[in-house]
Amino acid sequence: MEDKTPTIDEWEWDEGNLWKAEDHGYTPRTVVEVASGEPRFRPNTGEGRSATHQMVGPASSGRRWTFCILQVREGLWRTITGWPSTKTEGAWYDQEERNDEQGE
């Protein structure tokens, strides 16, 4: 989301998204670390996307991740997929951080 940070209290996990996490090299803990740190959110645009948002941010290791997420209900989110952030996603994250620091 661009001007509003989602409220994320819990994550929904099952065999489907746990398998996807393992296949893509992250764990539920990685998702929680990013969500608990300083994530930035934006709409997950594109036709046919099952996730409504992207969450981009660093895990405790310092590595940045991009997660496609979907709100199940208020405060409950589901990770659809994720990957180490690309250079473009990292540049977007840096710009959003600078905007926050400048109060934009």
Secondary structure, 3 states (H helix, E strand, C coil): CCCCCCCCCEEECCHHHHHHHHHHCCCHHHHHHHHHCCCEEEECCCCCCCCCEEEEEECCCCCEEEEEEEEEECCEEEEEEEEECCHHHHHHHHHHHHHHHCCC
